[in-house]
Structure formats: C-alpha cells, structure tokens
Amino acid sequence: MRSKTELISYGAGALLAVVFTAGVIMVLSGTGTIALDIQTAVGVLLCVFGAYSIIYGSFSRDLLYHVLWGALSAVAGVALLSAPFVNPFIAVGLALIVVALVGVFAVIRK
C-alpha cells in the first residue's frame, strides 16, 4: 500500500501531464477556440513538462536533476512560444545562465 507522502513515479506523472495537456490543446483547437500550429503546441507541451519537472524536483530527493531539466524544458517552450516576438537566442542565452546558476548552487550546497 502506498503512503500518502510517497510520490508517483516521475515518468508516469510526466506522461499524464503531457497527455492531458495535448488533449486540452486538441479540444480547444477542434472547437476553434485557439488556432493550432505545431510550434505553439510543442511550446505549450514543453512548458507544461518543464513546470511538472520543477514541481516534482522540489518534492524529490534529486532536486538538481529535475529542476535543471525542468528549467531547460520550460525555457525551450517559452522560446518556441515567443519566437515571433523575441529572438530565440535570448531564450537560449537565459537557459545557459540558468544552467550555470544551478551548477553554482549545486557546488555551494555540497
């Protein structure tokens, strides 16, 4: 029996989050509420996956791994979503800065 404080597996939760989001995107697109293009869909899915990874990482023992990949996924999603307005190199540069800061945090924490 699973205790109330035990987390579901990372893969199962990530799959549920991505599949649920894809379903919502398809329903909204099918009803004509949003105009769907592949760049927007992938951007939203990466943002949701990144947010899930960051939230999962803050409750797991492997904080650095999940938060790092969550931040990178979220930045990639934001870069795709904001590409018509902002140069994607800015988002990639911000992602590299985040990776460096997380690395510094990990070294200081040890």
N, C-alpha and C positions, 0 to 999 in steps of 0.2 A: 504494500500500500504506500502511496506517495504522501509525504508530509506536506503541510501547507506552505512551508518555506522553500521547498525544492522547486527549482526552475525547470521548465520544459527544455528539451534539447534545443540548442541553438539552430540547428538545421531545420527542425520541424517548425519552430516559431518563425524563422525567416521565410520558409516556404509558404506558410499560412499568410503572412503579411503581404508577400508579393502576389500571391494568387488572389487574395481578397482585393487588393488594390487594382490588379488587372481586371477583375470582374467589375468593379465600380467604374473604371475608366471605360470599359466596353459598354456598360449600360448607359452611362452619360453620353457617350458618343452615339450610341444607337438611337437614343431619344432626341438627338440633335441639340442637347444642352451645351456640349463643347465640340469644337472641331478637332478631330484627332489626326495628328501626324505622328510618324514614328519617332521623331526627335523629342516631341513632348511626352509621349508615352514612356520612352526609355528614361527620360529625365525624371519623371514622376516616380517611376519604379526604383530608380537608383536613390532618390531622396528618401523614399519610404524604407528601403533596405538599410540605408545609412542611419536613419533615425532609429530603426529597430536595433541595429548593431550597437549603437551608442547606449541606448537604454539597457539592452541586455548586458553589455560590458560593465555598466555601473553597478549591476547587481551580481556579477560573477567574480570568480577569483582571478580570472585572466583579463583584468581591466585594460591593460595596454593594447593587447591584440585586437579586441573587439572595438574599442574606441578609435584606434588608429584606422582600421578598415572601414568603420562606420563613417568617420570624418572624410576619408578619401572618397567613399561612395557618394556621400551627400554633396561634396564639392563637385564631383563629376556630374551629378544630377543637376545641380544649380547651374553649372557651366552649360549644359545642354539646354536648359530652360531659358537661360538669359543670353544665349548666343546671338539672337537678333539685336540685342541692346548693348551688350558688354563684350569686349574682346575676350575670347576663351583663354588667352594666355594669362589674363589677370586671375582667373579662377585657378588655373594650373599653378601659377606662382603662389597664390594663397594656400593651395594644398601642400606645396613643398614647405612653406613656412610652418604650417600646422604639423607636418611630419617632423620637422626639426624641433619644434617646441615640445612635442610629445616625447621625442627622444631625449631631450634635455631633462624633462620631467622624470623620465624613467631612470636616468643616470643619477639624478639627485635623490630620488626615492630609495635607491639601493644603498 
